[in-house]
Amino acid sequence: MLVLKKKYRDRTFLIAQILEYAGPFPGEYKTKILMKTEMNHTQIQRFFKYLEDNGMLRQDHDSKRWFRTTKGESFLDVYNKMKEDLK
């Protein structure tokens, strides 16, 4: 029997992953982001609330899609630059 161990993903990585998958406007549906990040519903709810409260993620109420804001773009740029610099 093959058992795959999940790698630990820290909070910053998960935030960057959500922002990456959400993309710019028009964004993506929450369910699709949930599936791509492999998080459970409770986790994704907490992260979405945190990101929305901090102005990094916003929902288009007409289409129900979530997209990253300018602040979210800035965070993702800094995160990716740090990741590159640490290689």
C-alpha positions as CSV (number, residue, x, y, z in Angstrom):
1,M,0.0,0.0,0.0
2,L,1.4,3.4,-1.0
3,V,0.9,6.2,1.5
4,L,1.6,9.7,0.3
5,K,2.6,12.2,2.9
6,K,1.3,15.8,2.5
7,K,3.9,18.4,2.8
8,Y,3.3,21.1,5.4
9,R,2.1,24.4,3.8
10,D,2.5,27.5,5.8
11,R,0.0,30.4,6.0
12,T,1.9,32.6,3.6
13,F,2.1,29.8,1.0
14,L,-1.6,29.2,1.3
15,I,-2.4,32.9,0.9
16,A,-0.2,33.1,-2.2
17,Q,-1.8,30.0,-3.6
18,I,-5.3,31.3,-3.1
19,L,-4.4,34.7,-4.7
20,E,-2.7,33.0,-7.6
21,Y,-5.7,30.7,-8.3
22,A,-8.2,33.5,-7.9
23,G,-6.5,35.6,-10.5
24,P,-7.4,39.1,-11.6
25,F,-10.9,40.2,-12.5
26,P,-13.2,38.4,-13.5
27,G,-11.6,35.8,-11.1
28,E,-12.6,32.3,-10.2
29,Y,-15.4,30.5,-8.3
30,K,-14.7,29.6,-4.7
31,T,-15.3,25.9,-5.4
32,K,-12.6,25.8,-8.0
33,I,-10.1,27.6,-5.8
34,L,-11.0,25.2,-3.0
35,M,-10.3,22.2,-5.2
36,K,-7.0,23.6,-6.6
37,T,-5.6,24.5,-3.2
38,E,-6.8,21.1,-1.7
39,M,-8.2,22.8,1.4
40,N,-11.4,22.0,3.2
41,H,-14.4,24.2,3.4
42,T,-13.7,25.5,6.9
43,Q,-10.1,26.4,6.0
44,I,-11.0,28.2,2.8
45,Q,-13.8,30.2,4.6
46,R,-11.2,31.4,7.2
47,F,-8.7,32.4,4.6
48,F,-11.2,34.1,2.3
49,K,-12.5,36.2,5.3
50,Y,-9.0,37.1,6.2
51,L,-8.0,38.1,2.7
52,E,-11.3,40.0,2.1
53,D,-10.9,41.9,5.5
54,N,-7.4,42.9,4.5
55,G,-8.4,44.0,1.0
56,M,-6.5,41.4,-1.0
57,L,-9.5,39.5,-2.3
58,R,-12.9,40.6,-3.4
59,Q,-16.1,39.0,-4.7
60,D,-18.0,40.1,-7.7
61,H,-21.5,39.8,-6.4
62,D,-23.1,39.5,-9.9
63,S,-21.0,36.5,-11.0
64,K,-20.1,35.2,-7.5
65,R,-16.5,34.9,-8.6
66,W,-13.6,35.9,-6.4
67,F,-10.6,37.9,-7.7
68,R,-7.5,39.4,-6.3
69,T,-7.3,43.2,-5.8
70,T,-4.3,45.5,-6.4
71,K,-3.2,44.9,-2.8
72,G,-3.4,41.1,-3.5
73,E,-1.4,41.6,-6.7
74,S,1.3,43.5,-4.7
75,F,1.4,40.7,-2.0
76,L,1.8,38.1,-4.7
77,D,4.6,40.0,-6.5
78,V,6.6,40.4,-3.3
79,Y,6.0,36.7,-2.4
80,N,7.2,35.5,-5.8
81,K,10.2,37.8,-5.7
82,M,11.2,36.5,-2.2
83,K,10.7,32.9,-3.4
84,E,13.0,33.6,-6.3
85,D,15.7,35.4,-4.2
86,L,15.8,32.4,-1.8
87,K,16.5,29.8,-4.5
